[in-house]
Amino acid sequence: MDDELCWWPARQVARAIADGQLSAREYLRALLARIDRYDGALGLVVTRNERAEAEAAAADEAVVRGDPLPPLHGVAMTVKDSFATAGLRTTGGLLPDFVPDEDAAAVAGARRAGAIILGKTNLPRASRDLQAYNELFGTARNPWDPTLTTSGSSGGAAGALAAGFTPLEIGSDVAGSIRIPAGFCGVTGLKPTFGTVSMYGHVPPMPFNRALPDIAMVGPLARDVDDLEILFDAISGPDPWDRAAWRLSLPPASRPRRVAAWFDDPYCPVDGEVRAAVEQAADALAGTGVAVRATSPLGIRLEQSDQIFRKLIAGTAIDDISGEEAELIAAGMRPPTGVLGGEHVHQSHRDWVVANELRTRMGLRWRAFFSRYDALLLPVAPNTAPAHDHRPFAQRTITVDGRARPYWDQLVWAGVTGMCYLPSVVVPVRLDARGVPIGVAVAGPRLGDRTVLETARVLARALGPIGRPALGSGPSATPPEGARRELTAG
Protein backbone atom coordinates (compact mmCIF):
# COMPACT_ATOMS: atom_id res chain seq x y z
CA MET A 1 0.00 0.00 0.00
CA ASP A 2 2.84 2.44 0.85
CA ASP A 3 4.25 2.10 -2.66
CA GLU A 4 0.81 2.51 -4.21
CA LEU A 5 0.51 5.87 -2.42
CA CYS A 6 3.30 7.11 -4.67
CA TRP A 7 0.96 6.88 -7.66
CA TRP A 8 -1.98 8.73 -6.15
CA PRO A 9 -2.81 12.07 -7.80
CA ALA A 10 -1.78 15.05 -5.70
CA ARG A 11 -5.40 16.11 -5.20
CA GLN A 12 -6.26 12.66 -3.80
CA VAL A 13 -3.30 12.87 -1.42
CA ALA A 14 -4.36 16.34 -0.27
CA ARG A 15 -7.95 15.18 0.38
CA ALA A 16 -6.78 12.13 2.31
CA ILE A 17 -4.49 14.27 4.48
CA ALA A 18 -7.22 16.85 5.09
CA ASP A 19 -9.69 14.10 6.04
CA GLY A 20 -7.23 12.47 8.43
CA GLN A 21 -7.09 9.26 6.41
CA LEU A 22 -3.40 9.75 5.60
CA SER A 23 -0.69 11.73 7.31
CA ALA A 24 1.70 14.01 5.48
CA ARG A 25 4.54 12.13 7.16
CA GLU A 26 3.31 8.77 5.87
CA TYR A 27 3.11 10.13 2.35
CA LEU A 28 6.55 11.73 2.50
CA ARG A 29 8.10 8.52 3.80
CA ALA A 30 6.47 6.48 1.03
CA LEU A 31 8.01 8.75 -1.62
CA LEU A 32 11.43 8.71 0.04
CA ALA A 33 11.36 4.92 0.33
CA ARG A 34 10.62 4.62 -3.38
CA ILE A 35 13.43 7.04 -4.21
CA ASP A 36 15.80 5.01 -2.01
CA ARG A 37 14.78 1.83 -3.77
CA TYR A 38 15.02 2.91 -7.39
CA ASP A 39 16.81 6.21 -7.89
CA GLY A 40 20.33 4.82 -7.59
CA ALA A 41 19.93 3.49 -11.13
CA LEU A 42 18.22 6.59 -12.48
CA GLY A 43 19.91 9.69 -11.01
CA LEU A 44 16.76 11.81 -10.98
CA VAL A 45 16.65 13.25 -7.43
CA VAL A 46 19.90 15.05 -6.65
CA THR A 47 19.29 16.87 -3.34
CA ARG A 48 16.99 16.09 -0.42
CA ASN A 49 15.46 18.50 2.02
CA GLU A 50 16.25 17.25 5.51
CA ARG A 51 13.65 19.62 6.93
CA ALA A 52 10.85 17.91 4.98
CA GLU A 53 9.97 15.53 7.86
CA ALA A 54 9.51 18.45 10.25
CA GLU A 55 7.44 20.32 7.66
CA ALA A 56 5.24 17.25 7.18
CA ALA A 57 4.78 16.98 10.95
CA ALA A 58 3.70 20.64 11.06
CA ALA A 59 1.22 19.94 8.27
CA ASP A 60 -0.26 17.07 10.27
CA GLU A 61 -0.56 19.27 13.35
CA ALA A 62 -2.48 21.87 11.30
CA VAL A 63 -5.00 19.16 10.34
CA VAL A 64 -5.48 18.16 14.00
CA ARG A 65 -6.04 21.82 14.97
CA GLY A 66 -8.68 22.21 12.27
CA ASP A 67 -6.84 25.02 10.51
CA PRO A 68 -8.06 26.14 7.05
CA LEU A 69 -6.08 24.05 4.58
CA PRO A 70 -4.78 25.14 1.15
CA PRO A 71 -5.33 22.87 -1.89
CA LEU A 72 -1.99 21.01 -1.72
CA HIS A 73 -1.70 20.85 2.06
CA GLY A 74 0.88 18.26 3.12
CA VAL A 75 1.64 17.06 -0.43
CA ALA A 76 5.37 16.37 -0.79
CA MET A 77 6.91 17.14 -4.19
CA THR A 78 10.21 17.83 -5.93
CA VAL A 79 11.28 20.81 -8.02
CA LYS A 80 13.82 21.19 -10.79
CA ASP A 81 17.22 22.19 -9.42
CA SER A 82 17.15 25.44 -11.38
CA PHE A 83 14.73 27.00 -8.85
CA ALA A 84 16.00 28.74 -5.76
CA THR A 85 14.85 27.05 -2.55
CA ALA A 86 15.43 28.91 0.70
CA GLY A 87 17.95 27.07 2.86
CA LEU A 88 18.25 24.19 0.38
CA ARG A 89 21.08 23.82 -2.10
CA THR A 90 20.27 25.08 -5.59
CA THR A 91 22.93 24.28 -8.18
CA GLY A 92 21.40 24.91 -11.60
CA GLY A 93 23.77 22.11 -12.59
CA LEU A 94 26.82 24.33 -12.07
CA LEU A 95 26.84 25.95 -8.59
CA PRO A 96 27.79 23.20 -6.12
CA ASP A 97 27.57 25.25 -2.93
CA PHE A 98 24.86 27.85 -3.53
CA VAL A 99 22.20 27.89 -0.79
CA PRO A 100 19.74 30.75 -1.37
CA ASP A 101 18.03 32.73 1.37
CA GLU A 102 14.83 33.11 -0.64
CA ASP A 103 12.49 30.87 -2.63
CA ALA A 104 11.96 31.35 -6.33
CA ALA A 105 8.53 32.86 -6.98
CA ALA A 106 7.12 29.58 -8.30
CA VAL A 107 8.45 27.61 -5.33
CA ALA A 108 6.93 30.16 -2.96
CA GLY A 109 3.60 29.72 -4.74
CA ALA A 110 3.73 25.95 -4.32
CA ARG A 111 4.52 26.35 -0.62
CA ARG A 112 1.62 28.80 -0.16
CA ALA A 113 -0.62 26.13 -1.66
CA GLY A 114 0.58 23.76 1.09
CA ALA A 115 3.17 21.71 -0.78
CA ILE A 116 6.29 20.38 0.95
CA ILE A 117 9.49 20.45 -1.11
CA LEU A 118 11.17 17.09 -0.48
CA GLY A 119 14.08 17.59 -2.88
CA LYS A 120 15.50 18.80 -6.19
CA THR A 121 15.76 17.04 -9.55
CA ASN A 122 18.52 16.65 -12.11
CA LEU A 123 19.07 18.88 -15.14
CA PRO A 124 21.79 19.85 -17.61
CA ARG A 125 24.36 22.47 -16.74
CA ALA A 126 22.59 25.85 -16.69
CA SER A 127 19.54 24.20 -18.32
CA ARG A 128 21.31 24.46 -21.69
CA ASP A 129 20.81 21.01 -23.21
CA LEU A 130 18.21 18.52 -24.37
CA GLN A 131 19.78 15.86 -22.16
CA ALA A 132 19.77 16.13 -18.38
CA TYR A 133 23.33 15.54 -17.18
CA ASN A 134 26.04 17.61 -15.49
CA GLU A 135 29.40 17.21 -13.79
CA LEU A 136 27.89 17.50 -10.32
CA PHE A 137 25.30 14.72 -10.47
CA GLY A 138 25.82 12.72 -13.63
CA THR A 139 23.03 11.58 -15.94
CA ALA A 140 19.26 11.48 -15.50
CA ARG A 141 17.97 8.24 -17.01
CA ASN A 142 14.55 7.52 -18.45
CA PRO A 143 12.52 5.26 -16.11
CA TRP A 144 10.95 3.53 -19.11
CA ASP A 145 14.39 2.56 -20.47
CA PRO A 146 17.51 3.83 -18.66
CA THR A 147 19.57 3.57 -21.86
CA LEU A 148 17.50 6.48 -23.18
CA THR A 149 17.48 10.14 -22.23
CA THR A 150 14.71 11.84 -20.30
CA SER A 151 15.50 14.83 -22.55
CA GLY A 152 16.07 18.22 -20.95
CA SER A 153 16.31 20.54 -19.47
CA SER A 154 13.51 19.50 -17.09
CA GLY A 155 14.56 15.88 -17.55
CA GLY A 156 14.96 14.94 -13.90
CA ALA A 157 11.59 16.52 -13.22
CA ALA A 158 9.71 14.51 -15.85
CA GLY A 159 11.62 11.34 -15.00
CA ALA A 160 10.84 11.66 -11.27
CA LEU A 161 7.13 11.94 -12.05
CA ALA A 162 7.24 8.92 -14.34
CA ALA A 163 9.12 6.89 -11.72
CA GLY A 164 6.60 7.59 -8.96
CA PHE A 165 9.04 9.72 -6.91
CA THR A 166 6.81 12.82 -6.84
CA PRO A 167 3.23 13.74 -7.81
CA LEU A 168 4.10 17.24 -9.02
CA GLU A 169 7.04 19.17 -10.41
CA ILE A 170 8.00 22.68 -11.42
CA GLY A 171 10.03 22.96 -14.61
CA SER A 172 11.18 25.63 -17.02
CA ASP A 173 11.03 25.82 -20.80
CA VAL A 174 12.60 28.07 -23.41
CA ALA A 175 12.90 25.61 -26.30
CA GLY A 176 10.85 22.59 -25.26
CA SER A 177 12.45 21.95 -21.86
CA ILE A 178 9.15 21.05 -20.18
CA ARG A 179 7.38 19.68 -23.21
CA ILE A 180 9.97 17.31 -24.68
CA PRO A 181 10.84 15.61 -21.35
CA ALA A 182 7.12 15.24 -20.62
CA GLY A 183 6.65 13.62 -24.02
CA PHE A 184 9.57 11.22 -23.64
CA CYS A 185 8.68 10.24 -20.05
CA GLY A 186 4.92 9.83 -20.44
CA VAL A 187 3.71 12.65 -18.17
CA THR A 188 1.89 15.95 -18.68
CA GLY A 189 3.53 19.35 -18.76
CA LEU A 190 2.38 22.90 -19.44
CA LYS A 191 4.43 25.68 -20.97
CA PRO A 192 2.07 28.53 -20.07
CA THR A 193 1.53 31.79 -21.90
CA PHE A 194 4.67 33.88 -21.55
CA GLY A 195 4.55 36.02 -18.43
CA THR A 196 1.83 34.14 -16.54
CA VAL A 197 4.33 32.52 -14.15
CA SER A 198 7.27 34.47 -12.79
CA MET A 199 10.84 33.44 -13.68
CA TYR A 200 12.09 35.23 -10.55
CA GLY A 201 14.59 33.04 -8.71
CA HIS A 202 15.44 30.78 -11.65
CA VAL A 203 19.07 29.78 -12.26
CA PRO A 204 20.12 30.93 -14.86
CA PRO A 205 20.17 33.89 -14.98
CA MET A 206 21.80 34.27 -11.63
CA PRO A 207 19.02 34.03 -9.06
CA PHE A 208 16.86 37.08 -8.45
CA ASN A 209 18.30 38.90 -11.45
CA ARG A 210 15.61 41.28 -12.69
CA ALA A 211 16.74 41.02 -16.36
CA LEU A 212 14.88 37.86 -17.35
CA PRO A 213 15.25 36.11 -20.72
CA ASP A 214 12.84 36.26 -23.64
CA ILE A 215 10.66 33.20 -24.41
CA ALA A 216 11.68 31.32 -21.24
CA MET A 217 8.80 30.22 -19.01
CA VAL A 218 8.16 28.39 -15.76
CA GLY A 219 5.46 25.73 -15.79
CA PRO A 220 4.02 22.75 -13.92
CA LEU A 221 4.43 19.04 -14.64
CA ALA A 222 2.20 16.27 -13.29
CA ARG A 223 0.85 12.84 -14.16
CA ASP A 224 -2.59 14.13 -15.15
CA VAL A 225 -4.16 17.37 -16.31
CA ASP A 226 -6.25 18.00 -13.19
CA ASP A 227 -3.12 18.05 -11.02
CA LEU A 228 -1.36 20.13 -13.66
CA GLU A 229 -4.00 22.84 -13.39
CA ILE A 230 -3.98 22.85 -9.58
CA LEU A 231 -0.25 23.50 -9.56
CA PHE A 232 -0.54 26.07 -12.35
CA ASP A 233 -3.07 27.97 -10.24
CA ALA A 234 -0.66 27.84 -7.30
CA ILE A 235 2.41 29.16 -9.12
CA SER A 236 0.91 31.57 -11.66
CA GLY A 237 0.64 35.29 -11.12
CA PRO A 238 2.69 38.45 -11.54
CA ASP A 239 6.36 38.83 -10.82
CA PRO A 240 7.01 39.83 -7.18
CA TRP A 241 8.14 43.25 -8.45
CA ASP A 242 4.75 43.83 -10.08
CA ARG A 243 2.31 42.44 -7.52
CA ALA A 244 1.50 45.87 -6.10
CA ALA A 245 -0.37 46.73 -9.30
CA TRP A 246 -0.90 43.61 -11.44
CA ARG A 247 -3.22 40.64 -11.13
CA LEU A 248 -3.59 37.60 -13.36
CA SER A 249 -7.13 36.78 -14.47
CA LEU A 250 -7.10 34.35 -17.38
CA PRO A 251 -10.21 33.81 -19.52
CA PRO A 252 -12.28 30.82 -18.38
CA ALA A 253 -11.99 27.50 -20.17
CA SER A 254 -14.11 26.70 -23.17
CA ARG A 255 -14.86 23.11 -24.06
CA PRO A 256 -13.17 22.43 -27.40
CA ARG A 257 -15.43 22.33 -30.44
CA ARG A 258 -13.00 22.89 -33.33
CA VAL A 259 -9.41 21.62 -33.20
CA ALA A 260 -6.77 21.61 -35.93
CA ALA A 261 -4.08 18.94 -36.32
CA TRP A 262 -0.67 19.59 -37.88
CA PHE A 263 0.81 16.15 -38.48
CA ASP A 264 4.05 16.70 -40.39
CA ASP A 265 6.13 19.17 -42.37
CA PRO A 266 8.84 18.67 -45.00
CA TYR A 267 11.13 21.17 -43.27
CA CYS A 268 11.29 19.02 -40.13
CA PRO A 269 9.98 15.55 -41.01
CA VAL A 270 8.22 13.61 -38.29
CA ASP A 271 8.95 9.96 -37.50
CA GLY A 272 6.18 7.57 -38.48
CA GLU A 273 5.57 6.52 -34.87
CA VAL A 274 5.24 10.14 -33.76
CA ARG A 275 2.90 10.96 -36.62
CA ALA A 276 0.80 7.93 -35.70
CA ALA A 277 0.53 9.31 -32.14
CA VAL A 278 -0.71 12.69 -33.40
CA GLU A 279 -3.20 10.90 -35.65
CA GLN A 280 -4.35 8.77 -32.71
CA ALA A 281 -4.85 11.91 -30.62
CA ALA A 282 -6.85 13.53 -33.43
CA ASP A 283 -9.04 10.44 -33.76
CA ALA A 284 -9.56 10.29 -29.99
CA LEU A 285 -10.69 13.93 -29.87
CA ALA A 286 -12.96 13.41 -32.86
CA GLY A 287 -14.50 10.47 -31.01
CA THR A 288 -15.65 12.89 -28.28
CA GLY A 289 -17.56 15.00 -30.80
CA VAL A 290 -14.85 17.60 -31.45
CA ALA A 291 -14.54 18.67 -35.09
CA VAL A 292 -10.90 17.93 -35.97
CA ARG A 293 -9.36 19.17 -39.21
CA ALA A 294 -5.93 18.34 -40.63
CA THR A 295 -4.34 21.68 -41.47
CA SER A 296 -1.35 23.88 -40.76
CA PRO A 297 -1.85 27.49 -39.66
CA LEU A 298 -2.23 29.87 -42.60
CA GLY A 299 0.85 32.03 -42.99
CA ILE A 300 2.94 30.04 -40.48
CA ARG A 301 5.84 28.34 -42.23
CA LEU A 302 7.94 26.01 -40.09
CA GLU A 303 11.17 26.93 -41.89
CA GLN A 304 10.67 30.68 -41.41
CA SER A 305 9.63 30.11 -37.81
CA ASP A 306 12.82 28.16 -37.10
CA GLN A 307 15.05 30.85 -38.58
CA ILE A 308 13.38 33.53 -36.47
CA PHE A 309 13.47 31.32 -33.39
CA ARG A 310 17.22 30.75 -33.72
CA LYS A 311 17.86 34.50 -33.72
CA LEU A 312 15.55 35.27 -30.84
CA ILE A 313 16.79 32.45 -28.65
CA ALA A 314 20.43 33.52 -29.08
CA GLY A 315 19.74 36.19 -26.46
CA THR A 316 19.42 33.48 -23.81
CA ALA A 317 23.10 32.55 -24.31
CA ILE A 318 24.33 35.82 -22.81
CA ASP A 319 25.37 34.11 -19.57
CA ASP A 320 27.35 31.44 -21.45
CA ILE A 321 29.26 33.39 -24.11
CA SER A 322 31.43 36.43 -23.43
CA GLY A 323 31.59 39.42 -25.75
CA GLU A 324 35.08 38.36 -26.80
CA GLU A 325 33.86 34.86 -27.70
CA ALA A 326 30.98 36.34 -29.70
CA GLU A 327 33.41 38.49 -31.69
CA LEU A 328 35.54 35.43 -32.46
CA ILE A 329 32.44 33.61 -33.71
CA ALA A 330 31.49 36.62 -35.84
CA ALA A 331 34.99 36.71 -37.36
CA GLY A 332 34.86 33.01 -38.20
CA MET A 333 37.74 32.29 -35.83
CA ARG A 334 35.65 30.07 -33.58
CA PRO A 335 32.72 27.77 -34.39
CA PRO A 336 29.32 28.63 -32.92
CA THR A 337 28.97 27.19 -29.47
CA GLY A 338 26.08 26.10 -27.30
CA VAL A 339 22.72 24.58 -28.05
CA LEU A 340 20.55 27.67 -28.18
CA GLY A 341 21.13 29.80 -31.26
CA GLY A 342 24.89 29.84 -30.94
CA GLU A 343 25.35 30.86 -34.57
CA HIS A 344 23.58 34.16 -33.85
CA VAL A 345 25.23 35.28 -30.60
CA HIS A 346 27.14 37.95 -32.54
CA GLN A 347 24.10 39.43 -34.27
CA SER A 348 23.47 43.17 -34.03
CA HIS A 349 20.67 44.63 -31.99
CA ARG A 350 19.03 45.59 -35.29
CA ASP A 351 19.07 41.92 -36.36
CA TRP A 352 17.26 40.97 -33.17
CA VAL A 353 14.72 43.79 -33.57
CA VAL A 354 13.95 42.63 -37.14
CA ALA A 355 13.47 39.06 -35.89
CA ASN A 356 11.23 40.33 -33.10
CA GLU A 357 9.09 42.23 -35.59
CA LEU A 358 8.73 39.09 -37.70
CA ARG A 359 7.74 37.20 -34.54
CA THR A 360 5.09 39.84 -33.83
CA ARG A 361 3.60 39.48 -37.30
CA MET A 362 3.57 35.72 -36.85
CA GLY A 363 1.75 36.23 -33.57
CA LEU A 364 -1.00 38.09 -35.44
CA ARG A 365 -1.35 35.14 -37.80
CA TRP A 366 -1.65 32.81 -34.83
CA ARG A 367 -4.32 35.09 -33.40
CA ALA A 368 -6.33 34.86 -36.63
CA PHE A 369 -5.87 31.09 -36.72
CA PHE A 370 -7.19 30.65 -33.19
CA SER A 371 -10.22 32.75 -33.99
CA ARG A 372 -11.30 29.71 -36.06
CA TYR A 373 -9.92 26.88 -33.89
CA ASP A 374 -9.92 26.32 -30.14
CA ALA A 375 -6.64 24.41 -30.13
CA LEU A 376 -3.99 22.79 -32.31
CA LEU A 377 -2.53 19.28 -32.06
CA LEU A 378 1.09 18.97 -33.19
CA PRO A 379 4.20 16.88 -32.50
CA VAL A 380 6.18 17.61 -29.36
CA ALA A 381 9.36 16.64 -31.24
CA PRO A 382 9.89 14.85 -34.56
CA ASN A 383 11.57 11.83 -32.97
CA THR A 384 11.07 9.26 -30.25
CA ALA A 385 13.30 9.33 -27.15
CA PRO A 386 16.96 8.95 -28.20
CA ALA A 387 19.89 7.31 -26.41
CA HIS A 388 22.22 9.26 -24.17
CA ASP A 389 24.77 11.23 -26.19
CA HIS A 390 27.10 13.61 -24.39
CA ARG A 391 29.18 14.65 -27.37
CA PRO A 392 29.17 18.32 -28.38
CA PHE A 393 25.74 19.32 -29.57
CA ALA A 394 26.76 19.84 -33.19
CA GLN A 395 28.08 16.26 -33.40
CA ARG A 396 24.85 14.61 -32.25
CA THR A 397 22.02 13.44 -34.46
CA ILE A 398 18.55 12.00 -33.99
CA THR A 399 16.86 9.30 -36.03
CA VAL A 400 13.64 9.93 -37.92
CA ASP A 401 12.28 6.95 -39.85
CA GLY A 402 15.71 5.36 -39.83
CA ARG A 403 17.51 8.44 -41.15
CA ALA A 404 19.87 10.74 -39.30
CA ARG A 405 18.62 14.28 -38.78
CA PRO A 406 20.22 17.29 -37.05
CA TYR A 407 19.90 17.20 -33.28
CA TRP A 408 18.45 20.73 -33.41
CA ASP A 409 15.35 19.34 -35.14
CA GLN A 410 14.01 18.38 -31.72
CA LEU A 411 13.48 22.08 -30.99
CA VAL A 412 11.75 23.07 -34.22
CA TRP A 413 8.20 22.00 -33.37
CA ALA A 414 8.51 23.37 -29.83
CA GLY A 415 9.85 26.68 -31.14
CA VAL A 416 6.99 27.45 -33.51
CA THR A 417 4.52 27.98 -30.64
CA GLY A 418 6.93 28.84 -27.83
CA MET A 419 8.57 31.84 -29.48
CA CYS A 420 5.13 33.42 -30.05
CA TYR A 421 4.30 33.06 -26.34
CA LEU A 422 1.52 30.49 -26.87
CA PRO A 423 0.50 27.99 -24.15
CA SER A 424 1.05 24.32 -24.85
CA VAL A 425 0.22 21.16 -22.88
CA VAL A 426 1.79 17.76 -23.54
CA VAL A 427 -0.43 14.68 -23.20
CA PRO A 428 0.96 11.10 -23.25
CA VAL A 429 -0.64 9.17 -26.09
CA ARG A 430 0.95 5.76 -26.59
CA LEU A 431 4.11 3.68 -26.26
CA ASP A 432 6.47 3.28 -29.19
CA ALA A 433 7.75 -0.06 -30.49
CA ARG A 434 10.32 -0.12 -27.66
CA GLY A 435 7.69 0.49 -24.98
CA VAL A 436 8.70 4.14 -24.42
CA PRO A 437 6.13 6.97 -24.31
CA ILE A 438 5.23 9.35 -27.11
CA GLY A 439 3.41 12.55 -26.21
CA VAL A 440 1.47 15.06 -28.31
CA ALA A 441 1.31 18.83 -27.82
CA VAL A 442 -1.97 20.72 -27.49
CA ALA A 443 -1.36 24.42 -28.23
CA GLY A 444 -3.74 27.35 -28.09
CA PRO A 445 -4.01 31.13 -28.29
CA ARG A 446 -2.01 33.49 -26.13
CA LEU A 447 -3.67 33.66 -22.69
CA GLY A 448 -5.90 30.72 -23.63
CA ASP A 449 -4.21 28.47 -21.05
CA ARG A 450 -7.45 27.25 -19.48
CA THR A 451 -8.98 26.21 -22.79
CA VAL A 452 -5.73 24.45 -23.70
CA LEU A 453 -5.84 22.63 -20.36
CA GLU A 454 -9.48 21.69 -20.93
CA THR A 455 -8.71 20.39 -24.42
CA ALA A 456 -5.82 18.37 -22.99
CA ARG A 457 -8.11 16.99 -20.28
CA VAL A 458 -10.73 15.89 -22.84
CA LEU A 459 -7.98 14.30 -24.93
CA ALA A 460 -6.35 12.50 -22.00
CA ARG A 461 -9.66 11.04 -20.85
CA ALA A 462 -10.43 9.85 -24.38
CA LEU A 463 -7.03 8.21 -24.72
CA GLY A 464 -6.82 6.55 -21.31
CA PRO A 465 -3.61 5.82 -19.36
CA ILE A 466 -0.44 4.45 -20.97
CA GLY A 467 0.66 2.51 -17.86
CA ARG A 468 3.74 2.79 -15.64
CA PRO A 469 7.40 1.98 -16.19
CA ALA A 470 8.51 -1.36 -14.74
CA LEU A 471 11.31 -0.38 -12.35
CA GLY A 472 13.47 -2.88 -10.54
CA SER A 473 13.90 -5.26 -13.46
CA GLY A 474 16.06 -5.26 -16.54
CA PRO A 475 18.45 -2.38 -17.14
CA SER A 476 17.09 -0.28 -14.27
CA ALA A 477 17.83 -2.84 -11.55
CA THR A 478 21.45 -1.78 -11.02
CA PRO A 479 23.18 1.59 -11.38
CA PRO A 480 24.77 1.96 -14.83
CA GLU A 481 28.53 2.23 -15.02
CA GLY A 482 29.73 5.72 -14.26
CA ALA A 483 26.43 6.84 -12.71
CA ARG A 484 26.80 9.45 -9.99
CA ARG A 485 24.29 10.22 -7.28
CA GLU A 486 24.55 12.89 -4.63
CA LEU A 487 21.82 13.50 -2.08
CA THR A 488 22.59 16.06 0.60
CA ALA A 489 20.86 18.26 3.06
CA GLY A 490 20.12 21.88 2.32
Secondary structure by P-SEA (a helix, b strand, c coil): caaaaaaccaaaaaaaaaaccccaaaaaaaaaaaaaacccccccccccccaaaaaaaaaaaaaaacccccccccccccccccccccccccccccccccccccccaaaaaaaaacccccbbbbbcccccccbbbcccccbbbbcccccccccccaaaaaaaaaaccccccccccccccccaaaaaacbbbbbcccccccccccccccccccccccccccccccccaaaaaaaaaacccccccccccbbbbccccccccbbbbbcccccccccaaaaaaaaaaaaaaaaacccccccccccccaaaaaaaaaaaacccccccccaaaaaaaaacccccccccccccccccaaaaaaaaaaaaaaaaaaaaaaaaccbbbbbccccccccccccccccbbbbcccccccccccccccccccccbbbbbbbbcccccccbbbbbbbbbcccaaaaaaaaaaaaaaaacccccccccccccccccccbbbbbbcc
